[in-house]
Amino acid sequence: MQGKCGLFFTTYEGEAQVFQSGFQKLVIGLFLVLLCVAPLILNTHQTSIMNLIFISVIGAVSLNLLTGVCGQISLGHGAFIGVGAYAAGQCSLHGVPFPLAILTGGLITAMVGMVFGVPSLRLKGIYLAIATLAAQLVLEYVFLHGGALTGGSNGLLLDPPSLLGFSFDSEGRMYFLLLFFAAASLLMVTNIMRSKYGRAFVSIRDFYLSAEIVGVNLFWYKLIAFGVSSFLAGVAGGLWGHYTGYISAEQFNIGLSISYLAMIIIGGLGSVLGSVFGAVFIVLLPEVLNALANTLSAFLPDISQYIVALREGVFGLVLILFLIFEPEGLAHRWRLVKAYWKLYPFAH
């Protein structure tokens, strides 16, 4: 319950609630209203950035479930997103309705992810990371040499998604579709983390030997973690393919996997909110650099080309700085800010 000086709970059910106070529910409600009216305020370019953020949130929260919550390092997440994109794209090209195509792409990706998750029973840490990196390279080869299945180097062209005769053929229309999927993914992962599966994932991450001793089936729960994470990655890939209208092998390289890994590190490992923070940060970082280049170009005409060339270096520098000065991510900083103002002006 909520008191004058913060929150206290008398039951475990109360502490496990997603929204623990009326104020939190009010803030979330106002935030959702703001998101719903945002397309009326933002221009087309800004709306497209929001759409990319929504897709990135789905991919980031799926990887955070696997790596941040369960402790299984994956360097092949970009390839799993590609599997979902190609699977959903092929379904759409063969006349499958859009929602069913996205679901099928997610399920196919889940099966592929579970296959590559089998070595997780024997491999841990850096060895598992190398195994998932091998999955990334194998799937990249399949994307490029898949023939009619993947379109090879030509890729696949997709029409805008449609539902019940309504076509999502503009940035504004896609905005609400992607917002729905992003919110559903966040709610899904949040509830998984509150269930026995989430507790089992955390126990495996913290100390797998103790988890096994108390009866946690390591192999089964690791496969579930790979399956659920890959399912959401496939959903993100299917949405990405239908949003851009074009799928090619170059989109799902190792760089994409590293970007998603950076999202959860910057946002905060094991945190659903951290996945959102990380996705927003990584998507907006190139936009900030472009704005900085445009601003400085008025004084230094050649500065823009240097900033563009240094973009990857800036990305790596930001990641290093976060690992040094804020290793628990933006979600930890957000918790500190909330803790400060929750009892202000009283000491705690």
N, C-alpha and C positions, 0 to 999 in steps of 0.2 A: 504494500500500500504506500501511498504518498503522504509524507509528513511535512512539517514546516521546514525541516532542515535536511531534506533529501528523501531517499527511499529506504524502506526496510520491509522485509518479507517474513511471514510466519509459516509459509509452506513452500515446498520445492516447486510446486506448480506455478506459484506466483513469480518465483525467481526465474523460471524458464520461459515466461511469456515473451513473445516477440516485442511487443510494445508494453513496457512495464508501468506506464503512467498515462494519465489522460493528456498531459502536456505533450508527450511524445506522439500520441495518436493525432493530436491537433496539428502538430508541426508536419507530420507525414502527410496528413490530409491536405494542408495548404501547399506543401511541396508538389503533390500530385496535381493539384489544380493548376499550379504555376506551369508544370510540365505540359499540361493539356492545352493551355492557352499560348504556350511559347511559339508554335508555328505562326500564330497571328501577329507576333511581334518581330520575329526573326526574319531575315531575308533568306533567299534560296541557298546561298553559300553557307550561312550559319546553320540552317536547318540540315544541310548535308553533313556538317560536322557533328551535329547531335545524332544523326543516324549512324554515323561511324562509331560514335561513343556507345550507343546502345548495343551494336554488334560486338564491340570490344568488351563490353561489360559481360556479355554472355560467355565469350571465350575465356575471359580472365577468371570469372567465378568458377568455371568448370575446371580450369587448371589449379586454382587455389584449393578446390575440394580434394584433388589428387595429391598435390605437392604440399600445400600449406596445412591441410587438416590431416591427411593420411601419411604424409612424409615420404611419398614416392616421387622422386625427382623424374621429370619428363622433359626431354629435349626434342620430342617429336609432336608437340601439340599442333604446330602449324600444319603438319601433314594430316593429322586427324581432322582438322577443320577442312582441309582439301578433300578428304574422302566424303565428308558430308556435303560439300558443295557439288562434287561430281555426281554423287548418288541422287541427291534431290534434283539436280539439273536433268539427269537422264529420266527420272520419273516424270518431270514436267514435260519433257520433250515427247514422252510416250502417252501424254494425255491424262496423267494422274492429277487429281485436284491438288491445289497448292498445299492445304494443311496436311493431307496425307503424304504428299511428296516430302515435306519437311520432316514429318514423323518417320517416314521410311529412311530418309537420309540419316537421321539420328540413330535409328536402330542398327543400320548397316555399319555406321561408324562405331557404335558400341561393341558390335561383334568383332570388328577389326581391332579395336583397342584392347579388348579382353584377350585376343590372341597374342598380341604383343605384350600384354601384361602377365602372361604365364611365367616368364623368367623372373618376375618379381619375388617368387617364392624362394629362389636361390640367390638372387642378386640384390644387393643393397647399396645405397650411397652412389659413389662415382661409377660403380660397375653397372648399376641400373640405368644411370644417366647415359652411359655409352650404349647400352642396349636400346634405349629409346631413340638415341641418335641414329643408330643403325636402322630403326624403323622409319625415321625421317628420310634417310637416303634411299631406302628401298621403295617407299611410297612415291618419292619424287621421281624415281625411274619409271614407276608404273604410270604416273600422270603423263610423263613425256612420251612414253612408248606404248600407251594403251590402245592405240588404234582408234576404232570407231567408238570405243567405250569412253574415252576421255577426249577425243578429238586431236590427240597428239600435240604437236607444236601449234596447231591452229586453234585449239581450245574449243569451247562450246558457247554458242550464242543462245540466250534465254530471253523470253518475252517477260514483261512486267507481270508480277503475280496478280491473280484475280480470285475473288471469293464471292460466290453467289451473284456473278455477273458484274461485280464492282471491281474495277481495275485500279491497282495501286501504281499508277503510272506517273506519279509526281513525287517530289521530295516531301511535300506536306502530307500526302496520303501514306507514303511509306513510313513517315515519322510515327504515326499512331500504331501502325502494325508492329514496328520494331520496338516501340515503347511497351506494348503489351507483352511481347516475348521476353524482353529484358526483365520486366517486373515479375513475370511468371518464373523465370529462371532464378532470380534472386530469392523469391519466396520458396521455391523448391529446395534450393541448397540450404536455406535457413532452417527449414523444417527437417531436412536430413541431418543437419548438425545437432538438432535437438533430440533426435531419435537414438535408439540403441546402436544404429549403424554409425552415426556420428561419434558416439562415445567409443565405439570399437575402433574407428579410424584414429581418433586421438590417442588411444592407448597403444596402438601399433606405432604411431609416430613417436611417442614419448619413450617407450621402452617395450619393444616387441616381445622380449622374453617373458616379462611379467604378464603381458597380455595373453600370451600362449598358456602360461601356467594357470591363469584364472579361467581358461576355457574359450578364449577367442580363437576362432579358426582363421589363422593368418591368411592362408591361401584363398579362402572363400571371400573374406572381407577385402583383400587386396584386389581380387577380380571384380568385386562389386564397385570398388572405388574407380578402377580403370573403366568399367562399363558405364557408370553414371557420368563420369567426367567426359568420356568420349562421346556419349550421347548428346550432351549439351554442346560439345565442340562441333558435332555434326549439325546440330540445329543452327549454330552460329555460321557454319560454312554454307548451309543451304540458304540462309537469309542473305549472306554476303553475295552469293552467286546470283540470286534473284534481284538483289538491289542494284548490283553493278550491271547485270545483263550479260556479263562475259566472264568465263572461267578459263584460266590458263595455268599451266604448271608453275610459271614464274611467280605467281601470287602466293604460293604456299611453300616457300623455301625455308631454309634454316633461320633466315633473318626474322621471319614471322614468329617462329618458335621462341627465339630470343626476346622479341618484343613482348610477347605474352608473359614470359618469365620475368622480364623487367617490371611489367605491370604489377604482378603480385608481390615482388620484392619491395618496390616503391610504395605500393598501397599498404602492404602488411600481410605477412603470411598467416593463413588460418583465419582470416577475417573477411566476411562477406562485404562489409562496408569498405574494407581495404581494397577489394577487387574493383569497386566502383571508383574509388579515389585514384587507383593506379591506371585504370583505363582512361579516365578523364585527363590525367596528367600526360600520359604518353600520346594521346591523340592531339591534345592541344599544344604539345611542345613544338612540333613543326610549324604550327600556325603562329606561335609566339616568335619563333625565329624569323619567319617570313615578315611578320609585322616589324620586327626590329631591323631587318635588312631594308625594308621600304622606308623606314624612318631615317636611318643613317645614310641612305643613298642620296638624300638631299644635300648632305655635307661631304660625303665621300662617295662619288659615283661608282667606284669599283668595289665597294664593300659588300654588295649583295652577292656577288659570285664567290667571295671568300667565305661568307657565312653559309652559303649552300654547300660548299665543299667541306666545311667543318661540321656539318650537321651530325654525321655519324660520330665524330669525335665528341661533340657536345652531349650526345646521347650517352656515350660511355662514361664521360666525366660526371654527368648527373647521377648515373647508377653508382659509381664509385663513391661519390659524396654521400649518397643515401646510406650505403653500406657502412660508411665510417661514422657519420654523425647521427643518423636516424635508422639504425638497423631493423627496428620493429615497424618501420613504415609510417605512412601518414595516418593510418588508423590509430596508432598509439598516440601520436601527437593530438589527434582529435579527442581521444579519451582524456588526456591531460587537461585540455582546454575545458571540456565539460566538467571534469572534477573540480577545477578551479572555480568555475562560476556556479556550480551546484550549491556550494555552501558559502559563497561570498556574502558578506565580508568576514565570516568566521574562519578561524584557523582550523586546519585539519591535517 
